[in-house]
Amino acid sequence: MTVNRTNDNSSEEHFQVIFELLETLDKGNIVGAFQLLEGSEQLPINILSYLFAVSLFHTDEYILEHSRELVEQTYDGSEALYALCYNFDLEYHLDNESRISEFLEELHQEFSLNTAIVGNIALRLLNTGWMFCLTHNTATQDEFQDWVQNRELSLDNLDIEALPPAVGKLTNLDYLFLELNQLDDLPIEIGDLRYLKRLYLNDNFFKHFPESVCNLKNLRELRLEHNKIEEITPLIHQLENLEVLHLSYNRLTKLPEEISQLKKLRRVWLVGNHFTGAEKVKIKKMFAPPVQVEI
């Protein structure tokens, strides 16, 4: 690229405007920033870092391609930089919290980019970001307040081993999806999600029914299939609005009598457990029509 002296593209004020446009992550603003960057031969590290992060994590193809072009045209180390991405097998995304940390550490050691900016963009554009920010308390107050207003949070398939207590602050959540992780327990603060209607915990490592779930008075659907649960807590009767319960493919040998107190329950899945024939008969008698039981 050639230097455009008439536009004074090297001025601090000019690049500050561009930086602020990029920081919004709005498509229109990013395209506007691209236009303002025309004629720039070298870029400040903060802008270069934003462009690099956007070229990895944004969902728009035009933005992905154009931001990468700008990085390659203005940064001498771009070939090695993107080689690092391929070494991490990113395919333009990071799939879990530890992967983000490893990538940023390597980036910091090998290149002069601002890894704080790159990490921030990753956290803002990837679902992984929720978990990372909640765990490490890296969200700004404004970002956290925005999250608190959200109704749905998906953290599935991220290799999460423990959910941070701060999740209890997301009190407006209706839906929380945590399937396909490595969870074996939940923080007691999960019970603070008073509006939660759907909770997906299937395909994790639970050996015990997480009792903190029993405080979710408005829960309508609970999925715990494909775990290693051996026993259901009698406190399950506290889920007074529960309509759908998935407990298939665990290690259950019996159910507590208290489960029959769930008056709004309509569907129960219990396939693939360790019930004897006699226990299956007993379980079916626990649930009167219109409850449908798969066992």
Backbone hydrogen bonds, N-H to C=O, Kabsch-Sander energy under -0.5 kcal/mol:
donor,donor_aa,acceptor,acceptor_aa,energy
4,N,39,G,-1.3
5,R,3,V,-0.9
8,D,5,R,-1.1
9,N,4,N,-1.1
11,S,8,D,-2.0
15,F,11,S,-1.9
16,Q,12,E,-1.8
17,V,13,E,-1.9
18,I,14,H,-1.7
19,F,15,F,-2.7
20,E,16,Q,-2.3
21,L,17,V,-1.9
22,L,18,I,-2.5
23,E,19,F,-2.2
24,T,20,E,-0.8
24,T,21,L,-0.8
25,L,21,L,-0.5
25,L,22,L,-1.4
30,I,26,D,-2.6
31,V,27,K,-2.5
32,G,28,G,-2.1
33,A,29,N,-2.2
34,F,30,I,-2.2
35,Q,31,V,-1.9
36,L,32,G,-1.8
37,L,33,A,-1.3
38,E,34,F,-0.6
38,E,35,Q,-1.0
40,S,37,L,-2.3
48,L,44,P,-2.6
49,S,45,I,-2.5
50,Y,46,N,-1.8
51,L,47,I,-2.7
52,F,48,L,-2.3
53,A,49,S,-2.3
54,V,50,Y,-2.8
55,S,51,L,-2.2
56,L,52,F,-0.7
56,L,53,A,-1.0
57,F,53,A,-2.4
58,H,54,V,-1.9
64,L,60,D,-2.5
65,E,61,E,-2.6
66,H,62,Y,-2.9
67,S,63,I,-2.2
68,R,64,L,-1.5
69,E,65,E,-2.1
70,L,66,H,-2.1
71,V,67,S,-2.0
72,E,68,R,-2.7
73,Q,69,E,-2.0
74,T,70,L,-1.2
74,T,71,V,-0.5
75,Y,71,V,-1.6
78,S,75,Y,-1.6
81,L,77,G,-2.2
82,Y,78,S,-2.6
83,A,79,E,-1.6
84,L,80,A,-1.7
85,C,81,L,-1.1
86,Y,82,Y,-1.9
87,N,83,A,-2.2
88,F,84,L,-1.6
89,D,86,Y,-1.3
90,L,85,C,-1.9
93,H,90,L,-0.9
97,E,158,L,-0.5
100,I,96,N,-1.7
101,S,97,E,-2.0
102,E,98,S,-2.5
103,F,99,R,-2.4
104,L,100,I,-2.6
105,E,101,S,-2.1
106,E,102,E,-2.2
107,L,103,F,-2.5
108,H,104,L,-2.4
109,Q,105,E,-1.9
110,E,106,E,-2.0
111,F,107,L,-2.2
115,T,113,L,-1.1
118,V,114,N,-1.8
119,G,115,T,-2.9
120,N,116,A,-2.1
121,I,117,I,-2.3
122,A,118,V,-2.2
123,L,119,G,-2.4
124,R,120,N,-1.9
125,L,121,I,-2.0
126,L,122,A,-1.8
129,G,126,L,-1.4
130,W,127,N,-1.4
131,M,127,N,-0.8
132,F,128,T,-2.3
133,C,129,G,-2.8
134,L,130,W,-2.4
135,T,131,M,-2.3
136,H,132,F,-2.5
137,N,133,C,-1.2
138,T,133,C,-0.9
139,A,133,C,-0.5
144,F,140,T,-2.7
145,Q,141,Q,-2.4
146,D,142,D,-2.0
147,W,143,E,-2.1
148,V,144,F,-2.3
149,Q,145,Q,-1.0
149,Q,146,D,-0.6
150,N,147,W,-1.7
153,L,175,Y,-2.0
155,L,153,L,-0.6
155,L,177,F,-3.2
157,N,179,E,-2.3
158,L,155,L,-0.5
159,D,180,L,-0.7
167,V,164,P,-1.9
168,G,165,P,-2.2
169,K,166,A,-2.1
170,L,167,V,-1.7
171,T,169,K,-2.0
172,N,148,V,-0.6
173,L,170,L,-1.7
174,D,151,R,-3.3
175,Y,151,R,-2.3
176,L,198,R,-2.2
177,F,153,L,-2.6
178,L,176,L,-0.6
178,L,200,Y,-2.6
180,L,202,N,-1.8
181,N,203,D,-0.7
182,Q,160,I,-2.7
184,D,161,E,-0.6
190,I,187,P,-2.0
191,G,188,I,-1.8
192,D,189,E,-2.2
193,L,190,I,-1.6
194,R,192,D,-2.3
195,Y,171,T,-0.6
196,L,193,L,-1.7
197,K,174,D,-3.5
198,R,174,D,-2.1
199,L,221,E,-2.2
200,Y,176,L,-2.3
201,L,199,L,-0.6
201,L,223,R,-2.9
203,D,225,E,-2.2
204,N,226,H,-0.5
205,F,183,L,-2.8
207,K,184,D,-0.5
209,F,231,E,-1.1
211,E,209,F,-0.7
213,V,210,P,-1.7
214,C,211,E,-1.6
215,N,212,S,-1.4
216,L,213,V,-2.2
217,K,215,N,-1.6
219,L,216,L,-1.6
220,R,197,K,-2.8
221,E,197,K,-2.5
222,L,244,V,-2.2
223,R,199,L,-2.4
224,L,222,L,-0.6
224,L,246,H,-2.4
226,H,248,S,-2.1
227,N,249,Y,-0.7
228,K,206,F,-2.8
230,E,207,K,-1.9
236,I,233,T,-1.8
237,H,234,P,-1.5
238,Q,235,L,-2.4
239,L,236,I,-1.9
240,E,238,Q,-2.4
242,L,239,L,-1.9
243,E,220,R,-2.8
244,V,220,R,-2.4
245,L,267,R,-2.3
246,H,222,L,-2.7
247,L,245,L,-0.6
247,L,269,W,-2.6
249,Y,271,V,-3.2
251,R,229,I,-2.6
253,T,230,E,-0.7
259,I,256,P,-1.7
260,S,257,E,-1.9
261,Q,258,E,-1.9
262,L,259,I,-1.5
263,K,261,Q,-1.7
265,L,262,L,-1.4
266,R,243,E,-3.2
267,R,243,E,-2.1
268,V,292,Q,-2.5
269,W,245,L,-2.5
270,L,268,V,-0.5
270,L,294,E,-3.8
273,N,270,L,-0.7
274,H,252,L,-2.5
280,K,276,T,-2.1
281,V,277,G,-1.7
282,K,278,A,-2.1
283,I,279,E,-2.6
284,K,280,K,-2.2
285,K,281,V,-1.4
286,M,282,K,-0.9
286,M,283,I,-0.9
287,F,283,I,-0.8
287,F,284,K,-0.6
288,A,286,M,-0.7
291,V,288,A,-1.9
292,Q,266,R,-3.0
293,V,291,V,-0.5
294,E,268,V,-2.9
295,I,293,V,-0.6
